[in-house]
Amino acid sequence: MNLRLLLFLLAFSAFGQQTGTVQGVVTDETGAIIPATNVRIVGPNGTGKTVQTNESGKYTVPGLKPGKYTVSVTVPGFAVAEKTVDLGPASTVTADMPLRVAMETQKIEVQGDNPTQVSTDPTANTGALILRQEDLETLSDDPDELASDLQALAGPAAGPNGGQIYVDGFSGAQLPPKESIREIRINQNPFSAEFDRIGFGRIEVFTKPGSDRYHGQALFSISDGLFNSRNPFATNKPDFQSKLFDFNFGGPLNKRTSFFINADRRNVDDNAIVNATILDPSFNIVQLQQAYLTPNSRTSVSPRIDYAINANNTLVARYNFRQASNTNSGIGDFTLPTRGIDTGSTSHTVQLTETAVLNPKAINETRLQYIRLNSTELGDNTLPAINVLNAFNGGGAQVGNNWTNQDRWELHNITSIAHGTHAFKFGGRMRRVGYEESSGRNFGGTFSFAGNPGVDISSIEQYQRTEVGLSQGLSLDQIRLMGGGPTQFMIAGGNPLAGVTQWDGAIFVQDDWRWKPNFTLSLGLRYEMQTNIHDWSNFAPRLGIAWAPGTRGGRTGKTVIRAGVGMFYDRVDSDLTLDTVRFNGINQQQLIIDRPDFYPLVPPFSSLVGQTSAQTVHEFDPKLRAPYMIQSAISIERQLPWRSTITTTYTNTRALHLLRSVNLAIYDPAFGNLYQYESTGVMNQNQFLVNFNSRVSRKLSLFSFYVLSKSLSDTDGPTTFPADPFNYRSDYGRSFNDIRHRFVLGGNLVAPLGLRFNPFIIAQSGRPFNIIVGRDVNGDSILTNDRPAFAQPGEAGAIDTIYGLFNPRPVRGDTIIPRNDGDGPGLFTVNLRASRTFGFGGTRTDKRPAGMGGGDGGGGMRGGGGMRMRGFGAGGMRGIMDSGSTEQRYNLTLSVQARNLFNTVNLAPPVGNLSSALFGQSTQIAGGFGGGTEANNRRLEFQLRFTF
């Protein structure tokens, strides 16, 4: 027993001497990292040591005995930040140090080994997702797939129009290459008055700045059809290859200036899968499933300069040049290669951000963006197009030689002031867009064949009878007696040139009042306006509260309850304004002729004007109002063991004055075909969200969310026409984005042998689709909005489907089926990246060029008065350590990413047209984050990255 006791005491003594580590990252209030900053740590006996953050803003203090330590950071212009950590034996405690503009000293207690803190700060909601460094490896390197991944992460909580992406604080900018992205924030501070669009679904992207040491990387990525799976709707496996080249480099230019430049080139030999029903030379109905080459390329160059003007002012200048081209764009699914068009675009984006420290408690930021976009489209419009609904689109492309020039300006000015327990923010934004466009779209005309489900003639059979009759020399009147002949003919003519200018502006004020240490009240008010509509009363109040009930005696609670409500306006898009200018009845004419007495030759445009009662005109309703949403939410955030948090949120969104279109000829034939944009739509959405985030260790992190949603509306956008123009309520049903269940899981795992795995899993229930009869029942000239009625068993002409028994020839008084009544297929996809980094070339050092460091608390880049440059909003000069790096000077990372790893066939919504022989069938795979591309169902991408 004595020996056992002795061994136990020796083991306990040894265990008690095991040391631990305190680590963390220092950031400003925007979450931007601050390098070369002194971090002071004081131990139980009063002794302390000072370390400095590295180029990633990180600090590490190893070899500490168990006990309670105080970590503090003091930086001019910021409040002193302090944290008390309780360090156990052989443990690692993470104490991140967020700095706020000078208000009051922050004292936060961190118990045990849990760095994930809940907070009443409105910008610290744990329902938000912040992706940095290795987290970004979860996402695709392809820019188009990256945008889809971000929309999937934002979730379906953003109302009827989806989420909005901001790049360095600007809207409307192109999403930058992933290699130039420093950080992405999703769903942060959803009720802030600073932003116009709804907070749930907001995606904020921040690009990498220069730093005080030279660093860079080169990347090559390739995907080849040899390693990919075949698209299930193609009878052949076409050649496919995607190549991505990316290079970036950054560092100091002088004591006050640093730079970062990114250049990339993407070449994709892609394919479009045509899955159409056509006629063979003998007029037999056959299926065409074939892949056609649709190559595309993109080149982008993005330099950025960060400059310290003086001790209190910094300037960030960023320029982006992008050039893209596509061949055979637009073909695929029902659209045949004859309708392919060649497109090209060139854009120039200039962004300037000036940050001024007005005094220790006030910061002003001015942002200016200018975008110049030139685009072209080239396609055949010498032959009329032939549209056989949900069978094939053939004939000429009906594009001609189109070009568009756009000039977009955006100006922000925002001031942040800390006053006692109040954090004020106020400012405004002004945007201008100018369009000039030449469009000869549909100048050759389009014949449509809609079929007649009431007499069991599909659209392709109607077209077949027409072609057979013409081959036999029959007249069009004789062909119509056989059930043939085109249903409708549309053509445009006149002046192809049109232009529009539109302004919109907003001002806001926000007060985040820390009323008590455990209670924050956020009050905001925003006012918006725009030209081209007569609605000027767009006031948008915002309210948010955050309460930590367990905070007592200086001890931070582990639960935060948040609630908020706010109004959010949508702008009436300038594209709609351009539409009303082009088709105003004078500039360009648009004609619609039902049951035309000519085919396939098109008479001169001037002779057609007399065959219709009036031309088609587009206009805004004089009472048009800006759409808005009222969203309310309540959430409970809970800090869990193992550096984890869970957040449950309930949101209710009610949208009013949503846009739709209506043909006024329904009410009075004297109007002619007058298509009017109205703001009479509504939407109601209820959602329950569960977010789980965990930073178990430096080797394992996870983020996930589940959404249960129900969304009902009577419009799906400005081009939605009501099925019953006399009763809009009959269109109230499931909205297009009514996805009931959605689950997303992503993360980062460092396995033995230095292998790193980044999974990205998405599962969701099916999206609804509309069931239509495929012909104009209500007389509004639209072939794609009229729905069938419910039918009784044995009813003449009824169509029996897996979705129900339908009457395709409803009359007034019949019960029309609900809008979007069909259930589309669900989706499940697993994307996975596996990588391994090899370091060589000696140990990395923090040596800096002369004049770049030194001084107390410094080492960062300074202005002439010694002020360290740091970011507010768009970011300042902060060094970035790339993900997957080792401590070696050079790093080589090999990786492979699988999109749709298990080759799951995720189908697009099926055909909802009862006039189509393909009704109820999916004719393509789901795109975007469904994992597939046009050419491949599963895709493997191999990547080589060199970091120095």
C-alpha positions, 0 to 999 in steps of 0.5 A: 500500500505504501508503494502504491501511495508513493507512486500515486503521489509521484504521478500526481506531482508530475501531473501538477507540474504539467504546463499549459498554453494560452493562445488567441487572435486579436481583432478589431470590432469588424473582426479584422485581424491586427498583427504585431500587437503586444499582448500582456499576460499576468499570472497568479503570482503577479509576474507577467510576460509580453508577446506579440501577435504574428502576421495573422493576428495570432499569439501563443504563450506556452509553458504556463503553470496551471492557474488563473491568468489575466490577458490584456491588450492595449492599443491607442484608439481602442478600449483596453481589452481584458480576459481572465482565463482559468488554465488547467494542467496540460491544457490549451485555452483560447482567449480571442481579444476583440477590440472595440473603439474606446468606450470602456474597459471590457472585462470578460471571464473565461472559465475552463477551456471554452473560448466560444463566448456568447455576448450581448454585442449585436455583432456577436450573434452566434447564429452568424457564420464567420469563415476564415483561413482553413474554413474557406477550404470547405468551399469551391475554388470555382467562382460560380460554384463558390457563389452557389455555396455561399447562397446555400450557407446563407440559407433560405431566410432572406425573403423572396429575393434571396441573399445579397453579397457585399464585397468590402462593404459594396453591393453589386461588385463581382465576387472575387476569386477565393484566393483573394478572400480574407474572410466571409461573414454570413447572417451577422447582426441581422437587424442593423440599420446600416444595411438595406436588405434583410440581415438573414441571408446577408453575405459579407466578403472581405478581401486580403490586404497588403502586409508588412512582409512579402508573401504570396501563392500560386495555384493550379487546379484541373478537373478532367472528364476522365475522372468524372461521372457522366451526366445521366441525361446524356447518352454520351460522356463528352470531353470536359476539362476545367483549368484554373490558374491563380497567383497572388503576391503582397507586401510592403512598398514603403513605410506607409504603403503595402500592396496585394495583387491577385490574378487568375485565369479560368478555362472550361471546356464545358458541355450543355446537355440537350434533352429535347423531344423533336421530329426526325426527318420522317416526322416521327417524334424522337428523343434527343439527348446529346451533349454539346460543347460550350467553352467559356473562359474568364480572366481577372486581375485585382490589385489593392493598395493600402496607404497610411496618409498620416497618423489618423487617416488610411486609404485603401484602393482596389481595382478589378479587371474582369473579362469573360466569354462564352460560346454556345451560351443558352443551349441545354435542356429543351434549347437546341444548338441553333439557338446558341449565342456567343457572349462576352463581357468586360468590367472595370471596378474601382473601389476607394475606402478612406478611414479617418480616426477623428478622435479616440472615440470617433471614426469616419469611413468614406467608400466610393465604388465605380463599375463599368460593364460592357457586354455583347451577345451575338446570335442568329435572328434571320430565322424565326424561333420555334418554341414547342412548349416543354419539347424543344426550342429551335430555329434562330437564336433571336438575339442579333448583335446586342450590346450593353454599357453600364456605369454604376456609382456607389458612395457611402459615408459612415461615422462611428462614435463611442459615448459612454455605454452608447455606440452610435453609427450613422451615415448614408449611401447614394447609388447611380446606375446608367444603362445604354443598350442596343437589343434586337431581341426577337426581331425575327419573331417566335412561333409558339406551339402550346398543344391542346390537353383538352383534346389530348394533343401535346405541344409536340404533336401539334407541331408534328401535325403542322409539319406533316400538313405542310409537307403534304401541301395543305393550307394553314386552315386545313392544318388547324382542322387537323389540330395543328398550326402555331398557337401564338406568334410574337415579334418585336421591331423598331429602334433597338437602342434604349437607355435609363438612369436611376438613382437611389439613396439612403440615410440611417442612424443606429444606437447600440446601448449597453444599458446594463452589463448583461443587456444591450438595446439596439435602436435604428432608423433607415430612410430610403428613396429612388427615382423612376417611381413615385413612392418616397415614404420608405422609412425602415425602423429597426429594433433589437435586444440582447439579454444574458440572464446568467451574468452576475457579479462580473461572471459572464453568463452562458446564455443570450436571448435575442429578439428583433424586428425591422422593416426592409425595403427592396428597390425596383430594379433598373432592368424593369425601368429599362423594360418600360422605356424600351416597350413604351409603344414608341421606341420599340414595338412588340406584337402578339398574334394569336393563331397566326394565319402564316407559318413558317415564313414571317411577313414584313413587320409593318404588315403585321401591325394591322393583324393585332388590335394593339401592340404590347406596351410595358409600364409601371402602375402609377401607384407602384410602391417599393416592396418591403418586408417586416421581419421579426425574430427571437433566438436563444444562444447557448454556450456549450462545452468543447468550445461549442455554441448552439442557437435556436431562432424563430423568424416570421417574415411578412412581405407587402407590395411585392411585384407582379405583372398583369395584362390590363386587356383583361379588364378592358380590351381598349387597353390592348396588351398593356403589361403593367408592373404592380406592387400588389403581392404578399408573402408570409414566411415562418422559419425555425433555425438551429445553428451549431458551431464548434471549435473543438480544437485546432484540428477539428471545427464544425458548423451546421444549421437546420431550417424548417420553413414554410413560405406562402405568397401570391407572386414569385417576382415581377414577371409573375402573371396571375392565373385569375386577374380578377382574384389575386387571392387564388394565386396565394399558395406555396412560394417558389422558395418554399423548401420545407427542410434544409440541412447544411454541415461543413467543417475542418478536420486535421487527421494523422500524417497532416491530412486535412479534410473539409466536408460540405454536406447539403440535404434538403426537401424538394422545391415546389413547381407550378402545374399549368395547362400550357395555353392561354385560358384567361385571355392575357396572352400568357401561355405559362400561367394558367392552371387546371381545375380539379376534376371529378372521376369520370369527368370528360377530358380529365387528365389523371396524373400522379399529382391528381385528377385535373380538368385542363379546360377550366371555366369561371367558377371552377376550383383552380388548383393551388399555385406551385402545387407540385412537389419537386425531388429532394437533394442530397450531396456530399462535397469533400476536399482532402489536402496535405501540406509539405513545408520546406526551406527553413523556419519562417521568420518575422523579420521585416524590412527596415522602417517597418516595425519597432517601437512599443506595442508595434511592429505593424505598419505605421503612419508618420505619427505612429498610428497603426493602420487597422481596418474598419469595415473594408480592412486595413493593412493586416498580414494574412497567413494562408490556410494549410501553412506550416512553420516553414518558409515555403509550403506546397499543398496537394488537394483533391475536391469531390463535388457530389462525392457519392454520385447522387443523381439530384434531379431538377424540378419536373416539367409542370406543363400538362400539354407536354409529353414530358409532364411530371418528368425531370429533364436535367440534374439540379445545378449549383450546390446540387453538386453536378455541372452540365457535363458531369454528375460527380466531379473531381478537381485536383489542385496544387498550391505553392505558398511562400 
